[in-house]
Amino acid sequence: MNILVVGGGGREHAIIKKVKENKGIKKIYALPGNGGIAADAECVNIGAKDIPAIVEFAKNNSIDYAIVAPDDPLVLGAVDALNNIGIPCFGPNKAAAIIEGSKIFSKNLMKKYGIPTAEYEVFSDIDKALKYLETASIPVVIKADGLALGKGVIIAMTRDEAIEAVRSMMEDKVFGESGSNIVIEEFLTGPEVSVLSFTDGKTVVPMISSMDHKRAKDNDEGLNTGGMGTIAPNPYYTEDVAKECMEKIFLPTVDAMNKEGRTFKGCLYFGLMLTPKGPKVIEYNCRFGDPETQVVLPLLESDLLTIMKACTEGTLDKTEVKFSDKNACCVIMASDGYPQKYASGFEITMSDSVKDSVYVSGAKLSDGKLLSAGGRVLGVTAIGNTLPEAIEEAYKKVKLVSFDNAYNRSDIGQRALLAYKK
């Protein structure tokens, strides 16, 4: 089989490494891929949002199956376009991808179908939004309606911060048109949990839970990022919580999308908050999370491609999905200064012993050398019998990877250890 993977980050690198385990694969193409992915797939310089070029490439290269990984091409209809030329895909079509493409859609969906989430109001008029903030409870959460590279959410701890957030989105257009409409919602408290799930539109099979670390600095300080590290499984996500989430959130969401004529097939990501009043949805994503994928997929013992095809074909209920009972930790190595200004173009070196554990997100090849080329440069993942072992091993491996200007948090997993029991 010839496989096409759309995307070029650490998530895609993790998907490609896992898919490669299938013995029936002849070739994997990554569009556009990156300098690190080039070690595991043939990278083609076609942007993930260039859907006409992706379709043309697929036509000309006998692609048997496509995996569309990032949010932008999914929301733009890449799956629909590939399906139209007869290529089956892993990922939701455009109608279903709106569950991430519009926060207003997803909040209204949850309200309509009684799926637990934070109270909220929607605004398209800045004056009305600012008026609402005069009496809103603080802290408060401000969200841009559309896609914003995972950064379109601001938690305002003061009223002044909330006003600034609304102005930056609606007036200054820091997120472009994605911030023309906004959601203002109540601030929830409790442990956060990420649960990726496979679904064929009927059956939902949750993957191992995980815990992301969004803030740039230790102790959850600094600016929000795309993710600085993650661990799996999340010790706060107990069997009882998992059962409640399946009954009140996972299955109702898939059923709601079916009732709306937007059947979802692919990876549905549930960002959850375990509040004192029970689990609530913070957000949906229409694809694998990054860097959650880098700890979840290494723990998958079943064949990923077989599961993906089952999601496409509607046979997930007849397909084995088995995960290891071990623990995993991923530490992101970023360019110092991310998510603001940073320098890049530095050579990345690593010991041969860690190459299989490294998922590259921002790097390019130049004269045979791998150079940093982004804010988040790579993730280093380790597996251990216990969570403390996985964390310790991940940081040992981090020391075997280097590039000038490298920065990583030193406390990935420490919050999880507070609830961890062997």
C-alpha positions in Angstrom: 0.0 0.0 0.0 1.0 3.6 -0.7 0.1 5.9 2.2 -0.2 9.6 2.1 0.1 11.6 5.4 -0.9 15.2 5.3 0.9 17.4 7.8 4.4 18.1 9.0 4.8 18.2 12.8 5.6 15.9 15.8 2.1 14.4 15.7 2.6 13.4 12.1 6.0 11.9 12.9 4.4 9.8 15.6 1.7 8.6 13.3 4.1 7.8 10.6 6.4 5.8 12.9 3.4 3.8 14.2 1.9 3.2 10.8 5.2 2.0 9.5 4.9 -1.1 11.7 2.3 -2.4 9.2 4.0 -5.0 7.0 1.7 -4.3 4.0 3.0 -0.7 3.5 5.1 -0.1 0.4 5.7 3.6 0.7 4.7 6.6 3.0 4.6 10.1 1.6 4.4 13.1 4.0 3.0 16.4 2.7 4.9 18.5 3.6 6.7 16.5 6.3 9.9 18.0 7.8 13.6 17.3 8.1 13.1 14.8 10.8 10.2 13.0 9.2 12.4 12.6 6.1 14.1 9.7 8.0 10.8 7.7 8.0 8.9 8.9 4.9 9.4 10.6 1.6 8.6 14.3 2.2 7.0 16.3 -0.6 7.0 20.1 -0.5 3.2 20.5 -0.7 1.6 22.6 2.1 -1.0 20.9 4.3 -3.7 23.5 3.2 -3.0 23.2 -0.5 -5.8 20.8 -1.2 -5.8 20.9 -5.0 -2.0 20.1 -5.0 -2.6 17.3 -2.5 -5.3 15.8 -4.6 -3.2 16.0 -7.8 -0.3 14.4 -6.0 -2.5 11.6 -4.7 -3.8 11.0 -8.3 -0.4 10.8 -9.7 1.2 8.5 -7.1 -1.2 5.6 -6.7 -2.2 6.5 -3.2 -4.2 3.7 -1.6 -5.1 5.5 1.7 -4.6 9.0 3.1 -4.3 10.2 6.7 -5.2 13.9 7.1 -3.8 14.8 10.5 -3.9 18.7 11.1 -7.0 20.7 11.8 -6.7 23.2 8.9 -7.0 20.8 6.0 -9.7 18.8 7.8 -11.8 22.0 8.3 -11.1 23.0 4.7 -12.4 19.7 3.3 -9.3 17.7 2.4 -11.0 14.4 3.2 -14.0 15.3 1.0 -11.6 16.3 -1.9 -9.7 13.0 -1.6 -12.8 10.9 -1.3 -14.1 12.5 -4.5 -11.3 10.9 -6.4 -11.8 7.6 -4.8 -9.2 7.7 -2.0 -10.3 6.5 1.4 -9.1 8.7 4.3 -8.7 8.7 8.0 -10.2 11.9 9.3 -13.6 13.6 9.4 -15.1 15.3 6.4 -15.7 19.0 6.3 -19.2 18.8 7.8 -17.9 16.9 10.8 -14.7 18.8 11.3 -16.7 21.9 12.2 -16.7 20.5 15.7 -13.3 22.0 16.1 -13.5 24.6 13.3 -16.1 26.6 15.2 -16.2 26.8 19.0 -19.6 28.4 18.7 -20.9 25.4 16.8 -19.5 22.9 19.4 -20.8 24.9 22.4 -24.2 25.1 20.8 -24.1 21.4 20.0 -23.4 20.6 23.7 -26.1 22.9 24.9 -28.7 21.4 22.5 -27.9 17.8 23.4 -27.2 18.2 27.2 -23.5 17.4 27.0 -21.8 18.9 30.1 -19.7 22.0 29.5 -19.0 25.4 30.9 -21.7 28.1 30.8 -21.1 30.5 28.0 -22.2 33.5 25.8 -21.5 34.1 22.2 -20.6 37.6 20.8 -20.1 39.1 17.3 -20.3 42.7 18.6 -17.3 44.0 20.6 -19.4 46.6 22.5 -21.8 43.9 23.7 -18.9 41.6 24.7 -17.3 44.4 26.7 -20.6 45.3 28.4 -21.0 41.6 29.4 -17.6 41.6 31.0 -18.6 44.4 33.3 -20.6 41.9 35.4 -19.1 38.5 34.4 -17.5 36.3 37.0 -13.7 36.5 37.1 -11.6 34.6 36.2 -13.2 34.1 32.8 -12.3 32.3 29.5 -12.2 34.1 26.2 -12.1 31.9 23.0 -11.8 32.8 19.4 -14.5 31.0 17.4 -12.2 29.7 14.6 -8.8 27.9 14.4 -5.9 29.7 15.9 -3.0 27.3 16.0 -4.1 26.0 19.4 -3.6 29.5 20.9 -7.0 31.0 20.5 -8.0 30.6 24.2 -7.1 33.2 26.8 -7.8 32.7 30.5 -8.3 36.2 32.0 -7.5 36.3 35.7 -8.6 40.0 36.0 -11.3 42.1 34.4 -8.7 44.2 32.7 -7.1 41.1 31.2 -10.5 40.0 29.9 -11.1 43.4 28.3 -7.7 43.2 26.7 -8.3 39.7 25.4 -11.6 40.7 23.8 -10.0 43.8 22.2 -7.0 41.8 20.9 -9.3 39.2 19.2 -12.1 41.4 17.9 -10.4 44.7 17.3 -6.8 44.0 16.7 -7.5 40.7 14.9 -4.5 38.9 16.5 -6.1 35.6 15.3 -7.3 37.0 12.0 -11.0 36.3 11.1 -11.0 33.5 13.7 -11.6 36.1 16.3 -14.4 38.0 14.6 -16.8 36.0 16.7 -15.9 34.9 20.3 -17.1 32.7 23.1 -16.9 34.0 26.7 -17.3 31.2 29.1 -17.1 30.4 32.8 -13.8 29.4 34.3 -13.8 25.8 35.4 -11.5 24.2 38.0 -10.2 20.7 38.4 -7.7 18.4 36.8 -7.5 18.5 33.0 -7.6 15.3 30.9 -7.1 14.7 27.2 -8.8 11.7 25.7 -8.3 10.9 22.1 -10.7 8.4 20.7 -11.2 6.3 17.6 -14.7 6.4 16.1 -16.4 5.2 12.9 -19.5 7.2 13.6 -21.1 4.4 15.6 -18.6 2.9 18.0 -16.3 5.0 20.2 -13.0 3.5 21.4 -11.1 5.9 23.8 -7.4 5.7 23.7 -5.1 6.0 26.7 -5.8 9.2 28.6 -3.1 11.9 28.9 -2.2 15.2 30.5 -0.8 18.1 28.5 1.3 20.9 29.8 0.3 24.1 27.9 2.3 26.8 29.7 5.8 27.7 28.5 7.5 27.7 31.8 7.8 25.4 34.9 5.1 25.4 37.5 2.5 26.2 34.7 3.8 29.8 34.4 4.4 31.8 31.2 2.4 32.0 28.0 0.1 29.3 26.6 1.8 27.2 23.9 0.9 24.4 21.6 2.1 22.0 24.4 5.4 21.6 26.2 5.0 18.0 27.2 2.6 15.3 28.2 2.2 12.1 30.1 0.0 9.0 29.8 -2.1 7.6 31.3 -3.6 10.5 33.3 -3.9 9.3 36.9 -6.9 11.5 37.6 -8.8 9.7 34.9 -10.0 6.7 36.9 -12.2 3.8 35.7 -15.3 5.4 37.3 -14.5 8.7 35.5 -14.0 6.9 32.2 -17.4 5.2 32.5 -19.1 8.5 33.3 -17.4 10.2 30.3 -18.5 7.4 28.0 -22.1 7.6 29.1 -22.5 11.4 29.4 -20.0 12.8 26.9 -18.4 10.4 24.3 -21.4 8.5 23.0 -23.7 11.5 23.3 -21.3 13.6 21.2 -21.1 11.0 18.4 -24.9 10.6 18.5 -25.4 14.3 18.4 -23.2 14.7 15.3 -25.2 11.9 13.6 -28.4 13.7 14.4 -27.0 16.9 12.9 -26.2 15.0 9.7 -22.4 15.4 10.4 -21.3 11.8 11.1 -17.8 11.9 12.6 -15.2 9.3 11.5 -11.6 9.5 12.6 -10.0 10.7 15.8 -12.2 12.8 18.1 -10.3 14.5 20.8 -12.1 15.3 24.1 -10.4 18.0 26.2 -12.0 17.5 29.7 -12.0 19.2 33.0 -12.8 17.0 36.0 -14.8 19.6 38.0 -16.3 19.2 41.5 -19.7 18.7 39.6 -18.3 16.0 37.3 -16.5 15.9 34.0 -17.1 18.7 31.5 -15.9 19.3 28.0 -13.5 22.2 27.6 -13.0 21.6 23.9 -13.3 19.2 21.0 -10.6 18.6 18.4 -11.3 16.9 15.1 -7.9 15.1 15.1 -5.0 13.7 17.1 -3.6 16.2 19.7 0.0 17.4 19.6 1.9 16.4 21.8 -0.6 13.9 23.2 -0.1 11.7 20.2 3.5 11.3 21.1 2.7 9.5 24.3 -0.5 7.7 23.3 0.6 6.0 20.1 3.8 4.5 21.5 1.5 2.7 24.0 -0.7 1.2 21.3 -0.1 -2.5 20.8 -2.6 -3.1 18.0 -1.9 -2.1 14.4 -2.7 1.5 13.8 -3.4 1.4 10.1 -5.9 -1.5 10.6 -7.7 0.6 13.2 -7.7 3.7 11.0 -9.2 1.7 8.1 -11.9 0.3 10.4 -12.9 3.8 11.3 -13.2 4.7 7.6 -15.1 1.5 6.8 -17.4 1.4 9.8 -16.0 -1.8 11.3 -14.5 -0.5 14.5 -16.7 -2.7 16.7 -15.0 -5.8 15.1 -11.4 -4.5 15.4 -8.9 -5.0 18.2 -7.7 -1.8 19.9 -5.2 -2.8 22.6 -3.0 -0.5 24.7 0.0 -1.3 26.9 -0.5 -1.0 30.7 2.8 1.0 30.9 3.3 4.7 31.2 4.8 7.3 28.8 6.2 10.8 29.1 7.1 13.2 26.3 9.2 16.3 26.9 9.1 19.0 24.2 12.4 20.7 23.3 11.7 24.1 22.0 13.6 27.2 20.8 14.2 29.5 23.7 11.8 32.4 23.5 8.9 30.3 22.1 5.9 31.1 21.8 7.2 34.6 21.1 10.5 35.6 19.4 13.1 32.9 19.0 16.1 32.1 16.9 16.4 28.9 14.8 18.6 27.3 12.2 20.8 25.5 14.7 22.1 22.0 14.1 20.3 19.2 16.0 22.5 16.3 17.2 21.3 13.2 19.0 22.6 9.9 20.1 21.7 6.9 17.9 20.1 5.3 21.0 17.3 7.9 21.2 16.4 8.4 17.5 13.5 6.0 17.7 12.1 8.0 20.7 12.3 11.4 19.0 9.4 13.0 17.2 10.5 16.0 15.1 8.1 18.9 14.8 10.1 21.9 13.5 13.3 21.1 11.6 14.7 21.1 8.1 17.5 19.3 6.3 20.4 21.4 4.9 23.5 19.8 3.4 22.7 16.6 5.2 22.4 18.3 8.6 19.2 18.6 10.6 18.5 22.2 11.7 16.0 23.6 14.1 13.2 25.4 12.2 10.4 26.4 14.5 9.2 27.1 18.0 8.6 23.5 19.1 11.5 21.6 17.6 11.0 18.0 18.8 9.6 15.8 21.4 11.4 13.1 23.3 9.3 10.2 24.6 10.1 7.4 27.0 8.1 4.5 28.3 8.3 3.0 31.8 6.6 0.5 33.9 5.6 3.3 36.3 5.0 7.0 35.7 8.1 8.0 37.8 10.2 5.7 35.6 8.8 7.1 32.4 9.5 10.7 33.5 13.0 9.9 34.7 13.8 8.1 31.4 12.4 10.9 29.3 14.7 13.4 31.0 17.7 11.1 30.6 17.0 10.9 26.8 16.6 14.7 26.6 20.2 15.0 27.7 21.2 13.0 24.6 19.6 15.5 22.2 21.1 19.0 21.7 20.9 22.2 19.6 21.8 25.8 20.4 19.0 27.7 22.0 17.2 24.6 23.2 14.7 25.0 26.0 12.5 22.5 27.8 10.3 22.5 30.9 11.9 20.5 33.8 8.6 19.5 35.5 6.6 17.5 33.0 4.5 15.0 34.8 5.0 16.4 38.3 1.4 17.5 38.6 0.3 14.0 37.6 2.5 12.4 40.3 0.4 14.1 43.0 -2.4 11.7 42.1 -0.3 8.7 40.9 -0.5 5.3 42.6 1.5 2.3 41.5 
